[in-house]
Amino acid sequence: MNPNMNITAHQNRLDPDSEQVYGHNFFMGLDGVAAALDNVEARVYLDGRCVQHKRAMLEGGTLGSKGHTLVVVPHLTESYGLAETGSQNAIPLCTLKNFPHRIEHTLQWARDQFEGLYKQAAENVNLYLRDAAGFLERTLGRGEAEALEVLECVWGGVGGQRPQGWKDCVGWARRQWETLYNNDIAQLLHCFPSDQLTSSGLPFWSGAKRCPHPLTFDPNNTTHMDYVVAAANLYGQIYGIVGTRDCSAIRSVLERVHIPAFTPKSTVKIHLTDKEMEEERESGNLDTGRLEELQKKLSSPPVNSAALQMHPIDFEKDDDNNFHMDYIVAASNLRAENYDIPTADRHKSKLIAGRIIPAIATTTAAVAGLMCVELYKLVQGHRKISSYRSGYINLAVQYCVLSEPLGPQRFMVAEKKYSLWDDFLVNGRRDRGQEMTLGELLQHIKQTYNLEITSLFYGNAVLYNAGSNHKERLVKSVSDVVSLVTKIEVPQHMHMLEMFPSFAEDEDCETVPPIRYLVR
Amino acid sequence: MIDMIEKEESIISEEEAAQYDRQIRLWGLEAQKRLRGSRVLLVGLRGLGAEVAKNLILAGVKGLTLLDHEQVTEESCRAQFLIPVTAQGQNRAQASLERAQYLNPMVEVKADTDRVETKPDEFFLQFEAVCLTGCSRDLMVRVDQLCAQHNIKVFCGDVFGYHGYMFSDLGQEHNYVEEKPKVVKPKTEKSNDGPEAKKPKVDPNETTMIKKTASFCSLKVALEVDWTNEKAKSSLKRTPVDYFLLHVLLKFRTDKGRDPHPESFEADATLLRQIRDDVLEAMGLSSELLPHDFVSYCFSEMAPVCAVVGGVLGQEVVKALSQRDAPHKNFFFFDGMKGSGVVDYFGPK
């Protein structure tokens, strides 16, 4: 498009792990940054870097026909800021586990099933086989309730229940079906029958709580078979057993699969809210006997570890032949049938489960155009906030709102005004000589800004606290103190250390500009 | 013309479904099929034309004809990304063809090097939509009148420096659907939520398609609004100045046979100011309506302004062809200086 333009292509992820490449020198060599990222996390990270190095940033995004643009000008406007908890509304666990009422719930449930059965189970077994003792220690360290689940699962993978061939996989899939779509539902209804009333005399099963009904397996039902075929094949894959799509062959195997009779138990507790679930976990009401038994069984790793290696599966929604979407669609729709929720076809299931964002060229063009208009303003060096525009558009309707950006977050420290863009920039090495000591840093701040540091933080670590006995630290170099406290050497590539002070002159203030200390 | 599309190829191939997946999820399969059956004429391959071409080709129309008789100049390369910098002296439509086609092999992209003025009426009738950029006012009015009679959707657009506009005439009766969230009436028998149950529950996931109709006026009528009557004068405050700027620039184009050019800035600026005085006076309005410095911001085509206007115009074409979502009625003005985008209606009430 323009041979006079110098373009360098980088293929690195921009995150804390690549700060060796994208460090202080890199950012200081730029006039500005234009962001065309696809997630909030990355935006927040990049924004932080731009604020730290005081670089202008153009940012934009689209969602179907909607788009937004933002221009961040150092010392003039607000920055992108902290992430808003908006789009990804987490579904409560109890809803997923027992009380779904929308197809999104059953899809998420199916997705979680997939992760648990075909990825985590296999990964855990492999981790155990690699280092049994370490694995047991780490698992137990995560709490007894979780440990019991994980160890039970690992035992299933290395112990006697491990499938020996394809028929075992089919059997497993059939029994899984029975458990999820019949037994568990029967159990739920046993605890809360359809005519159950709450303590206030109102029907338990009403509103968001849809009363489920168990399903009866029918080998002639397409969805039932879809589930069994997909589940069996995926189960086979993690054990390295080859499966088949041959439905009639699978049906004949099914005829000989034994389904144990199921009787709901009265001792099973089903939680109504996530809070209840948490409390149950913390109360320690669990089968410690079984946990100890599993620990013993797993304490010595099996002899033939190599042969027991499993193959975890990563969910890939776009391959129509890998059984992944087949599993999700069948699993979700069967559960939807349990709860009388309208099912979703493959296309819709993929959209929801795959969290696909619709994208069109026109919105992209408009957003890119708006961002680039701001680019001209930055290049021209406009310093009035009224010159700039941030925007929200929706091409599907008559929505085009371009407004002046907001000013930066401002706050007071010891009766002086500061903004998001302010910091205390300190050259740690004067004239390329020796690095200054912590004491000298404190002195420098006192002399230059007339502020007395009473404590100094580096991330969560305390570098200095006037109240504590940190006298020896004052004579060490600043980077030595950082190394001491973080227990890691300050990496060579790191040029700037960001520290947060507390001042005697204003002990209570919540927000303080950082001290940006140039260590090299 | 649009109704006939349903009979042609109503099945979308797997390849197309995969390619257009992300946009089908937005506007649905029906809409994509309609796009897939539409042939569009795009006149003028300057910066704005290139943007519109890109957008329509990516959207997946059946065919796009690029019509432009002009040659590639150095200036063309500034805001036109479809033309390689080495193509100077070639015809603009021809030079844009390769990169345009490369965007999407499933669209039939053609280049036509004739002057649009020389095209007979029948030429336009082979398209479902016609998009005119860089055209004279008289031509736009003529083509609009012709196409409206045959139910062909007409779009006009231009970019002048920091300013840009688009106009649409979708005919007297343009039918479309809008997707609105379904309003679920609360159950009267088993409601146990008290006051909450009285509010109609809107399930954001359940939507329903509502059929609507919109009526558009011709470009001629839209441009010949009478500003001398009292009612018009009172609405002047709410009227985007861009509308009048458009008149001035179209008159310049008619008189000089080209748009204001940076190389002849002084002379063109003087002429623009003269035209402003004449045009506004003829409308019975004060020449103060367009400030003295307006001339500084309407030379050449700014790439980002082409992108914004091209994006909006492209989406309007998609909406009209797919008959989905409310169309802008009937102008969209973008002012890169003020930083404003406005949709407004000019024509009979």
HADDOCK unambig.tbl for C-alpha pairs under 7 A between the chains (distance, minus, plus):
assign (segid A and resid 1 and name CA) (segid B and resid 81 and name CA) 5.37 0.50 0.50
assign (segid A and resid 1 and name CA) (segid B and resid 84 and name CA) 6.33 0.50 0.50
assign (segid A and resid 1 and name CA) (segid B and resid 85 and name CA) 6.82 0.50 0.50
assign (segid A and resid 64 and name CA) (segid B and resid 26 and name CA) 6.25 0.50 0.50
assign (segid A and resid 358 and name CA) (segid B and resid 22 and name CA) 4.59 0.50 0.50
assign (segid A and resid 358 and name CA) (segid B and resid 23 and name CA) 5.62 0.50 0.50
assign (segid A and resid 358 and name CA) (segid B and resid 25 and name CA) 5.75 0.50 0.50
assign (segid A and resid 358 and name CA) (segid B and resid 26 and name CA) 5.50 0.50 0.50
assign (segid A and resid 359 and name CA) (segid B and resid 22 and name CA) 5.34 0.50 0.50
assign (segid A and resid 359 and name CA) (segid B and resid 23 and name CA) 5.61 0.50 0.50
assign (segid A and resid 360 and name CA) (segid B and resid 23 and name CA) 5.64 0.50 0.50
assign (segid A and resid 361 and name CA) (segid B and resid 55 and name CA) 5.70 0.50 0.50
assign (segid A and resid 361 and name CA) (segid B and resid 58 and name CA) 6.71 0.50 0.50
assign (segid A and resid 362 and name CA) (segid B and resid 55 and name CA) 5.77 0.50 0.50
assign (segid A and resid 362 and name CA) (segid B and resid 311 and name CA) 4.19 0.50 0.50
assign (segid A and resid 362 and name CA) (segid B and resid 312 and name CA) 6.68 0.50 0.50
assign (segid A and resid 362 and name CA) (segid B and resid 314 and name CA) 6.11 0.50 0.50
assign (segid A and resid 362 and name CA) (segid B and resid 315 and name CA) 5.84 0.50 0.50
assign (segid A and resid 363 and name CA) (segid B and resid 311 and name CA) 6.03 0.50 0.50
assign (segid A and resid 365 and name CA) (segid B and resid 307 and name CA) 5.20 0.50 0.50
assign (segid A and resid 365 and name CA) (segid B and resid 308 and name CA) 6.21 0.50 0.50
assign (segid A and resid 365 and name CA) (segid B and resid 311 and name CA) 5.18 0.50 0.50
assign (segid A and resid 366 and name CA) (segid B and resid 307 and name CA) 5.43 0.50 0.50
assign (segid A and resid 366 and name CA) (segid B and resid 308 and name CA) 3.85 0.50 0.50
assign (segid A and resid 366 and name CA) (segid B and resid 311 and name CA) 4.82 0.50 0.50
assign (segid A and resid 366 and name CA) (segid B and resid 312 and name CA) 6.81 0.50 0.50
assign (segid A and resid 367 and name CA) (segid B and resid 308 and name CA) 6.97 0.50 0.50
assign (segid A and resid 369 and name CA) (segid B and resid 304 and name CA) 3.93 0.50 0.50
assign (segid A and resid 369 and name CA) (segid B and resid 305 and name CA) 6.00 0.50 0.50
assign (segid A and resid 369 and name CA) (segid B and resid 307 and name CA) 4.75 0.50 0.50
assign (segid A and resid 369 and name CA) (segid B and resid 308 and name CA) 4.97 0.50 0.50
assign (segid A and resid 370 and name CA) (segid B and resid 304 and name CA) 6.49 0.50 0.50
assign (segid A and resid 370 and name CA) (segid B and resid 308 and name CA) 6.43 0.50 0.50
assign (segid A and resid 372 and name CA) (segid B and resid 304 and name CA) 5.58 0.50 0.50
assign (segid A and resid 373 and name CA) (segid B and resid 304 and name CA) 5.79 0.50 0.50
assign (segid A and resid 373 and name CA) (segid B and resid 336 and name CA) 6.77 0.50 0.50
assign (segid A and resid 389 and name CA) (segid B and resid 339 and name CA) 6.18 0.50 0.50
assign (segid A and resid 395 and name CA) (segid B and resid 312 and name CA) 6.41 0.50 0.50
assign (segid A and resid 395 and name CA) (segid B and resid 315 and name CA) 6.67 0.50 0.50
assign (segid A and resid 396 and name CA) (segid B and resid 325 and name CA) 5.95 0.50 0.50
assign (segid A and resid 396 and name CA) (segid B and resid 326 and name CA) 6.77 0.50 0.50
assign (segid A and resid 397 and name CA) (segid B and resid 326 and name CA) 6.08 0.50 0.50
assign (segid A and resid 398 and name CA) (segid B and resid 328 and name CA) 6.32 0.50 0.50
assign (segid A and resid 398 and name CA) (segid B and resid 343 and name CA) 6.46 0.50 0.50
assign (segid A and resid 400 and name CA) (segid B and resid 341 and name CA) 5.70 0.50 0.50
assign (segid A and resid 400 and name CA) (segid B and resid 342 and name CA) 6.94 0.50 0.50
assign (segid A and resid 402 and name CA) (segid B and resid 339 and name CA) 6.26 0.50 0.50
assign (segid A and resid 402 and name CA) (segid B and resid 340 and name CA) 5.81 0.50 0.50
